[in-house]
């Protein structure tokens, strides 16, 4: 099992929000195309990259103008621990350990049992007279991909379970 990590905004408009760091890593910056876009003038277009490996989380500065700091130390590359304070420009974060993930949860074909779902609660376009409960298994999708799906496609995805190997 590998620990899951998140960044919690400690300053700015998003103070208190938490962003999960996927097992595949995360790029951070102002420009489109970054996994985490931050609209702050002190953050460079392509500011930093977070990567996760067997040892934990690593931050790599991508040549930013205003720098990356862990605590008070400016870094070009550094290991992060839960509780560390991270600054990208003037934007402050705290590194948070949020649980554990199985080796297959990074993607691929591992199935995850999500238990019971009340379909009536997730269907906002159609009236569901009978609230049916279903038990299903699905192949995990990256969180950003799930969040970008229209509600009707998400509903269809949840309604039809994937066959398991």
N, C-alpha and C positions, 0 to 999 in steps of 0.2 A: 504494500500500500504506500502511496505517495501523498504527501500533504498538499491540500489545495490552498492557494493563496489568493488574496484580494488586495486591492488598494482602496482605502477610504479617503475621500477628499476631506481635508482638514481646513480648507480655506476656499474663498471664492463663492460663486453662484451655486456650485454643486456641493457645498459643505455638507457632510453627513452621508452623501451618496457613496455606495460601494460598488466597485467594478471588479468582477472576477478576472483573474489572469488565467487564460486557457492553457492547457498542457502544451499547446503548440507555440505559446509565447504571445507577445503583444507589442506592437509598435505604438509609440505615443508621439503626438505632435499636433500642430495647427492644421496641416494640410489634409485634404481628402486622401483617402487610401490608408490612413493609419487606423489601427484597430481601436484606439482611443483618441478621439479628436478633442483638443482643449482650445477653446477660443479665448486665449489670453495672450497679450502682446509679448509677455516675457518667455513664452514657450515657442521654440523654433518650429519650423514647418515639419521637419523630421527630427525630433528631439532625442528620443531614447528608445531602446528596445529592452523588453523584459523577456527573459527566457527561463524555462524551468527544466531542471535535470534531476538526477538522483540525489544531488547535494542540496537542492532547494532552488531559490530564485536568484537570478543574476541580473543586474542592470548594466547596460552599456550605453554610454553617451554617444550619440551619432554626430558629434562635432557641433553641438548646439552653441549658440551665441552666449546665452546667459547661464549655461552650465547645469550640471546635475550634482546635487549634494545629498549625502547620507549623513544625517545629523548636521554637523557644521563643516564636514570635510567635503571639498569638491572632488569628484571622482570621474574617471573615464570609464572604469569598470569596477564593479563591487558586488560581493555577495550580500544578500539582504536576509534579515531575520524578522520573524514576527515581532512587532513592536517598534521596528525601525521607523524613523521619520525620514521621509524622502522629499526633496524639493526638486521640481523641474522648473527652472526659472524662479518665479515667485510663488508658484502653486505648491502647496504643502499637502502631503499624503501621509498616511500611516499604513505600514504593511501589516496585513491581518492574515493569520492562519485560520482557515474556515472549515477544516475537516480533512477527510482523506478521500482520495479517489483510487479506484482500482486501476491496474495497468491498462485495461482495455477501454477505460472511460475517455481516453484522449481521442478516440475516434475509432473507426473501423467497424467491425461487425458484432461487437459485444452487445448482448441484449440486456435491457434494464427493465425490471418489473416495476411499474409505476403504481400498482395497486388499483384501488377503485376510483373511478372518475364519475362525477355527476354530470352527464352530458347536458342536462338542462341548464346548468350554470355557465357553460361555455358557448352556448348557441345564442347569439344576440340577434340573428337575422330571421330565425324561424321560431315559431311557437312550438314548444315541446309539451304535449299534454301529459304524457307519461314520462316521468323521470326514470330513465333506465340507468342502471349501474352496470358497468362492464369492467371486466378484469382483462388487462391486455399487457403485452410486451411490445417494445419498439426498439429500433436501432437509434442510438443517441445521435442527435444532430448538433452541430456547434450552436451555442446559445445565440450568437448574432444571427445565424441563419434562421433559427426558430423565431426570433423577435421580428425579423423582416417579412415573415409570411403574412399574407392577408388572413383575417380571422376565419373566413370560410375554408381556406386551404388548411389552416391549423385544425379546424374542426374535423375535416375529412381525414387528416392524418391520424387524429386521435380515435376516430370512429372505426378505422380499418387497421387492425394490428398486422404487423409484419410477421411472416412465417419465421419460425425459429429453426436453426439448423439441427 
